Structure formats: structure tokens, C-alpha cells
Amino acid sequence: MNLINIEKLTKSYTERKLFCGASFSLQEGEKVGVIGINGTGKTTLLRMIMGEEEPDEGNITIANHVVLRYLPQHPEFAPDKSSLECVLEGNVTDENRWSIESDAKAMMTRLGIKDFMQPAGQLSGGQRKRLALISVLLSPADILLLDEPTNHLDNDMADWLEDYLKKWRGALIMVTHDRYFLDSVTNRMIEIDKGLIYSYQTNYSGYLELKTQRQEMELASERKRQSILRVELEWIRRGARARSTKQKAHIQRYEELRDRQAPVQDAQVELSSISTRLGKTTVELEHICKAY
């Protein structure tokens, strides 16, 4: 079943174009990792799917009766509400009224939130992110949209979330820089690159191989274009004139080849370098400098 369908999406900020005719669809049960260099529009894509931002052009269609739950990158809560109140807000129904509080407390304890009555205004950014994650996971959903869900999680917490999402039966779209998480949880990767969305039916390790193949095909196509262009350029230099319909068409083909943009060298996608978690150490420092 097709849950989300995005067609010819265009989105710009001032003169900067994030998406230019991009398309994407999400099927039932798919767990999708979203990657791209910083500033390509990963968070914007999630916000547009949630309806928090509007595309400039294109259509975003979500199947009827589908429930989405969204974890933003920087969640905010009313500062005077307790941690428990923040988690329960919007999650209490007639069906779960007698069980949800104990479920919430168990999940909060699991993610290191032990003072249930502490006001949200006293929490760190990491604690607020974990509260938001708990709130998102506490109620049933058909699709989870998670923006950097492993930020501010220690190794044990990340292992718990990984296990939870692997067992979860709904669909998932997740932005993360955690390569291990992408390898373990996702079954499809999408890359936002130069305004388009490229899809790979694999996890992160498989994506690396398939992307290399795509880039090699693009380079081979560019070499062929340059070879043809050299021949056409010689024809033009010999004094071709657009005296006939045939020659006009020939010149137009040359101009189209000449103006076609060559493949652009990609910047590096910043991801955690580890492919497995080793022991309890997940912090790696290199070339550190500090001054006042």
C-alpha cells in the first residue's frame, strides 16, 4: 500500500533551491533512511510531509486515515509543565487512560528521565529531545518521521531504540548521521542530492555500492557527451551554416550537448564512521584544539 506519494516537489528559500522536481513514495512497512550533505533539505522534507511547511510546487499525497508521528530536531515544551505531563500530552485516550502513565514512566526511566515532576524549563536540550522521542513512540502510528532520533542517546539507549524500531511494524522515515543505525534499522535509503531524491532499495552499506555505480554511469555518460561534442565542434568550425532545416537541427543538437551540465563532484556526507558499535565507547576525538 502506498502511504505517501510526492510528485515533482519544488522548494526554495530566497534564491536557494532545495528541491527541483523531486519525487518520492513510501510503501507500507518500509523503513527509510534519509541522507545528504548539510543544507540539502532533509529536515525540510520531513516538515513538508507533516504539513508544517508548504512546497512551492508539486504535490504531497498521504493515504486516508494514516496516522503520522513526528520527532523534530529541536522540540519545545511548555516550560512550566512537568516532564510526565509533556510526555502524556496528546497521547491519552479512553482506551489507554489506565495504562499509559505507567508505560510512559517505564520508557522515561529507560531513556534516563527519572524525575517525572521536573519542569520542562529546567531540562537540557538532550533531555527535551528524549522526552519528545518518548512522546512520539508512546501512541500507535502508521508512519514515524524521526529527525536525528539518536542524538543525545548513550550506547544503551541507542541499542534500546534500535531494537524497538527493528521490531516496529509501521513505516519509518528517519534522518540520522548514525551509520550503524542506518545499517541496522533501514531497508531503503534515499539521498537528497542537487535538488533531486535518489532511492536505493537497501541499507546504508548497500547504498554506498549502488551510489558508486550511479556515479560511474554518470561519468561514463559525460565522457560520451564530451567525445560527441568534440566531433560536433569540429563540424561547427568547418563553417556550418543554418541554411537548411537539417543543418538547423544539427546545430540545435550541438548547442543542447554544449549546454548540458556536467556531473558535479559531491561534497562528503557526514556520517559516523563506525559500522558496528564496539564496547561502551562511542566518542572519538581527533585533532582537538581549545583556546580562550
C-alpha positions as CSV (number, residue, x, y, z in Angstrom):
1,M,0.0,0.0,0.0
2,N,1.3,3.4,-1.0
3,L,1.3,5.6,2.2
4,I,3.0,8.8,0.9
5,N,3.4,10.0,-2.7
6,I,5.5,13.1,-3.6
7,E,5.5,14.3,-7.1
8,K,7.6,17.0,-8.8
9,L,8.4,18.7,-5.5
10,T,10.0,22.2,-5.7
11,K,11.0,24.2,-2.6
12,S,13.3,27.3,-2.4
13,Y,14.5,29.6,0.3
14,T,15.1,33.0,-1.2
15,E,17.4,32.2,-4.2
16,R,18.5,28.8,-2.8
17,K,16.6,25.9,-4.3
18,L,16.4,22.8,-2.1
19,F,14.2,20.6,-4.3
20,C,13.7,20.9,-8.0
21,G,11.1,18.4,-9.4
22,A,11.9,15.7,-6.8
23,S,9.7,12.7,-6.4
24,F,9.4,10.0,-3.7
25,S,6.9,7.4,-2.4
26,L,6.7,5.4,0.8
27,Q,5.2,1.9,0.9
28,E,3.7,0.1,3.9
29,G,6.4,-1.4,6.1
30,E,9.3,0.5,4.6
31,K,12.0,1.9,6.9
32,V,13.7,4.7,5.0
33,G,16.9,6.5,5.9
34,V,17.4,10.0,4.6
35,I,20.9,11.2,3.9
36,G,22.5,14.2,2.2
37,I,25.1,16.8,2.9
38,N,24.2,19.5,5.4
39,G,21.7,22.0,4.0
40,T,20.2,19.8,1.3
41,G,16.7,19.8,2.8
42,K,16.4,16.7,4.9
43,T,14.6,18.4,7.8
44,T,12.5,20.4,5.3
45,L,11.3,17.2,3.6
46,L,10.0,15.9,6.9
47,R,8.3,19.2,7.8
48,M,6.6,19.3,4.4
49,I,5.3,15.8,4.8
50,M,3.9,16.8,8.2
51,G,2.3,19.9,6.7
52,E,4.4,22.3,8.8
53,E,5.9,23.8,5.6
54,E,4.3,24.1,2.1
55,P,6.1,23.2,-1.1
56,D,6.4,25.9,-3.8
57,E,5.3,23.4,-6.4
58,G,4.4,19.8,-6.6
59,N,2.0,17.5,-4.7
60,I,2.4,15.6,-1.4
61,T,-0.4,13.0,-1.0
62,I,-0.9,11.0,2.2
63,A,-3.2,8.0,2.2
64,N,-6.5,8.4,4.1
65,H,-6.7,7.6,7.8
66,V,-2.9,7.3,8.1
67,V,-1.5,8.5,11.4
68,L,1.9,10.2,11.4
69,R,4.1,10.9,14.5
70,Y,6.9,13.4,14.1
71,L,10.1,13.9,16.1
72,P,11.5,17.3,15.3
73,Q,15.2,18.1,15.5
74,H,14.7,20.8,18.3
75,P,11.5,20.0,20.2
76,E,9.9,22.6,22.5
77,F,7.7,22.1,25.6
78,A,5.8,24.5,27.9
79,P,8.5,25.4,30.5
80,D,6.1,25.1,33.5
81,K,4.8,21.6,32.7
82,S,6.3,18.5,34.3
83,S,8.3,16.0,32.3
84,L,5.5,13.5,32.7
85,E,2.8,16.0,31.6
86,C,4.9,16.8,28.5
87,V,5.1,13.1,27.5
88,L,1.4,12.4,28.1
89,E,0.1,15.5,26.3
90,G,-1.8,14.4,23.2
91,N,-1.3,10.7,24.0
92,V,-4.1,9.9,26.5
93,T,-7.2,8.2,25.1
94,D,-10.2,6.4,26.5
95,E,-8.6,3.1,25.6
96,N,-5.2,3.7,27.3
97,R,-6.2,6.0,30.1
98,W,-5.4,3.4,32.8
99,S,-2.1,2.1,31.4
100,I,-0.4,5.0,29.6
101,E,1.1,6.7,32.6
102,S,2.9,3.5,33.7
103,D,4.1,2.9,30.1
104,A,5.4,6.5,29.9
105,K,7.3,6.2,33.2
106,A,8.9,2.9,32.1
107,M,10.0,4.5,28.9
108,M,11.3,7.7,30.6
109,T,13.3,5.6,33.0
110,R,14.7,3.6,30.2
111,L,15.9,6.8,28.5
112,G,17.3,8.4,31.6
113,I,14.4,10.7,32.7
114,K,14.0,9.8,36.3
115,D,12.5,12.9,37.8
116,F,9.0,12.8,36.4
117,M,7.9,16.0,38.0
118,Q,10.8,18.2,36.9
119,P,9.6,21.2,34.9
120,A,10.5,21.1,31.2
121,G,12.0,24.6,31.6
122,Q,14.8,23.0,33.8
123,L,15.7,20.3,31.3
124,S,18.7,20.3,29.0
125,G,18.3,20.2,25.2
126,G,19.2,16.5,25.2
127,Q,16.6,15.7,27.9
128,R,13.9,17.5,25.9
129,K,14.8,15.6,22.8
130,R,14.4,12.3,24.7
131,L,11.1,13.5,26.1
132,A,9.9,14.2,22.6
133,L,11.1,10.8,21.4
134,I,9.1,9.1,24.2
135,S,6.0,11.1,23.4
136,V,6.3,10.1,19.7
137,L,6.7,6.4,20.5
138,L,4.0,6.3,23.2
139,S,1.0,6.2,20.8
140,P,0.2,4.0,17.8
141,A,1.1,5.3,14.4
142,D,1.3,4.2,10.8
143,I,4.4,6.3,10.0
144,L,7.1,7.7,12.2
145,L,9.1,10.7,11.0
146,L,12.2,10.9,13.1
147,D,14.8,13.8,12.8
148,E,18.1,12.7,14.4
149,P,16.5,10.2,16.9
150,T,19.9,9.0,18.3
151,N,21.1,12.5,19.2
152,H,21.7,12.7,23.0
153,L,21.3,8.9,23.5
154,D,24.1,6.9,25.1
155,N,25.1,3.5,23.8
156,D,22.5,1.6,25.9
157,M,19.7,4.0,25.0
158,A,20.6,3.7,21.3
159,D,20.6,-0.1,21.5
160,W,17.1,0.0,23.0
161,L,15.8,2.4,20.3
162,E,17.4,0.3,17.6
163,D,15.7,-2.9,18.9
164,Y,12.4,-1.0,19.2
165,L,12.4,0.3,15.7
166,K,13.5,-3.1,14.2
167,K,10.5,-4.8,15.8
168,W,8.1,-1.9,15.0
169,R,5.8,-2.9,12.1
170,G,4.9,0.6,10.8
171,A,6.6,2.6,8.2
172,L,9.5,4.9,9.1
173,I,11.3,7.9,7.6
174,M,14.4,8.8,9.5
175,V,17.1,11.4,9.2
176,T,20.3,10.4,11.1
177,H,24.1,10.6,10.8
178,D,24.5,7.3,12.7
179,R,25.8,4.9,10.1
180,Y,25.4,1.9,12.4
181,F,21.7,2.8,13.0
182,L,21.1,3.1,9.2
183,D,22.7,-0.3,8.6
184,S,20.8,-2.0,11.3
185,V,17.3,-0.5,11.1
186,T,16.6,0.7,7.5
187,N,15.7,-1.4,4.4
188,R,15.8,1.5,2.0
189,M,17.9,4.6,1.6
190,I,17.1,7.9,-0.1
191,E,19.6,10.6,-0.9
192,I,18.8,14.2,-1.4
193,D,21.3,15.4,-4.0
194,K,21.3,18.6,-6.1
195,G,17.5,19.1,-5.7
196,L,16.6,15.5,-6.5
197,I,15.8,12.4,-4.5
198,Y,17.6,9.2,-5.3
199,S,16.2,5.9,-3.9
200,Y,18.2,2.8,-3.1
201,Q,16.4,-0.4,-2.0
202,T,19.0,-1.3,0.6
203,N,20.5,-0.3,3.9
204,Y,23.5,2.1,4.2
205,S,26.2,-0.3,3.2
206,G,24.3,-1.3,0.1
207,Y,23.7,2.3,-0.7
208,L,27.4,3.1,-0.8
209,E,27.9,0.4,-3.5
210,L,24.8,1.4,-5.6
211,K,25.7,5.1,-5.4
212,T,29.2,4.4,-6.7
213,Q,27.6,2.5,-9.7
214,R,25.3,5.5,-10.3
215,Q,28.2,8.0,-10.3
216,E,30.2,5.7,-12.6
217,M,27.3,5.7,-15.1
218,E,27.0,9.5,-14.9
219,L,30.8,9.8,-15.6
220,A,30.6,7.4,-18.5
221,S,27.7,9.4,-19.9
222,E,29.7,12.6,-19.5
223,R,32.7,11.1,-21.3
224,K,30.5,10.1,-24.2
225,R,29.0,13.6,-24.3
226,Q,32.4,15.2,-24.4
227,S,33.5,12.8,-27.2
228,I,30.4,13.6,-29.3
229,L,30.9,17.3,-28.5
230,R,34.4,17.3,-29.9
231,V,33.2,15.9,-33.2
232,E,30.3,18.3,-33.4
233,L,32.6,21.2,-32.6
234,E,34.8,20.3,-35.5
235,W,31.7,20.3,-37.7
236,I,30.7,23.8,-36.5
237,R,34.3,25.1,-37.0
238,R,34.3,23.9,-40.6
239,G,31.8,26.6,-41.3
240,A,28.4,25.0,-40.9
241,R,25.6,27.4,-41.7
242,A,21.9,27.0,-40.7
243,R,20.8,27.2,-44.3
244,S,18.6,24.1,-44.2
245,T,16.2,22.5,-41.7
246,K,18.6,19.6,-41.4
247,Q,21.5,21.9,-40.5
248,K,19.4,23.9,-38.1
249,A,18.5,20.7,-36.2
250,H,22.2,19.6,-36.2
251,I,23.2,23.0,-34.7
252,Q,20.5,22.7,-32.1
253,R,21.7,19.2,-31.0
254,Y,25.2,20.6,-30.7
255,E,24.0,23.5,-28.5
256,E,22.0,21.2,-26.3
257,L,25.1,19.0,-25.8
258,R,27.2,22.0,-25.1
259,D,24.9,23.5,-22.5
260,R,24.1,20.2,-20.7
261,Q,25.5,20.4,-17.1
262,A,28.3,18.0,-16.3
263,P,28.2,15.9,-13.1
264,V,29.2,17.9,-10.1
265,Q,31.6,16.4,-7.6
266,D,29.7,15.6,-4.4
267,A,30.6,17.0,-1.0
268,Q,31.2,14.4,1.7
269,V,28.1,13.2,3.5
270,E,29.0,13.5,7.2
271,L,28.2,10.2,8.9
272,S,29.6,8.3,11.9
273,S,32.5,6.3,10.6
274,I,31.8,3.2,12.7
275,S,29.8,0.3,11.1
276,T,29.4,-1.5,14.4
277,R,29.2,-0.4,18.0
278,L,32.2,-1.6,19.9
279,G,32.0,-1.9,23.7
280,K,30.7,1.2,25.5
281,T,32.9,3.8,23.9
282,T,31.1,5.8,21.2
283,V,33.1,9.0,21.4
284,E,36.0,9.6,19.1
285,L,38.1,12.8,19.2
286,E,40.7,13.9,16.7
287,H,42.9,17.0,16.3
288,I,41.2,18.8,19.3
289,C,42.2,22.4,20.0
290,K,40.8,24.7,22.7
291,A,41.6,28.3,23.5
292,Y,40.2,31.3,25.3
